[in-house]
Amino acid sequence: MPLINVKLLEGVFTEEQKHAMAADLTEVMLEHEGSEAFRDVVWVLIEELHPDGWHIGGEPFRGPQSLMQTLERSK
């Protein structure tokens, strides 16, 4: 059973986008395995991480300005 774990910054993707991402990742696994029967055992776990949890070099991650603006608009 393959498990694909995707970690995303919270609030960047909509629910629909996350569902589409999981479906696309499942298709990629099917392409490599070669059998439609494999679909039922492909697991995709999407974890959303709160922006306050990101640190680089021991300092809070401020992110590129465009990312921070996108996060603000998504609230």
N, C-alpha and C positions, 0 to 999 in steps of 0.2 A: 504494500500500500504506500504510494508516494504521498508525502505531505509537503505542500508548498506553503511556506510561511512568508507573508509579505508584511512589512512594517511600514506604516505611513504616518505622516504628521497629521494629527487630528484636525478634521474640518476642511481638508483640502479637496477631497473627493466626495461626490454625492453618493447616496446609497445605490442609485442606478449605475453609476460609474464603477463602484466596487463590485457589483454583481457582474457587470460586463467584463471586468478585469479577471474575475474568478473563472468565468466561462471561457475567456480567451486562453488563460493559463492551462485550463483543463484540455483544451484543444491541442495546445503545444505538446502536452504529455502524450495525448493519443497519437499524434504524428510520430513521436519517437517510439512508442510501444507498438503501434501498428494494428491495434485491434479495438473496435468499438466496445467490446466487452470490458475493456479496461476502465471505461468511464465511471463505473459504479464504485471504483476503489481509489479514485483521485480525490484527495482532500486538499482544499485551499483554505488556509486560515489567514484572515486579514486582521492585523492588529493596528489599532490607531494609538499613537503615542502623543501625550499632551506636550505642547511646545515647551513648557517649563521643565520637562525631563531631559532636554537635550543640552549637553555640555561638550565643549571642545577645549582641550588644553586646560581643563579645570575651571573654565569660565562659562557662564551661561551663553548658549548659542543665540545670537541675535538674528542670524540669517540674512540673506540678501534682501534688500529693501522690497523688491517685487514680491518675494515670498511672504514677507510680513504684511504687506498690503493685501495680498490675497487672503491671508488668514483673518485679517480684520474684517474684510467684506463678507466672509463666510459665517461670521458670528450672528 
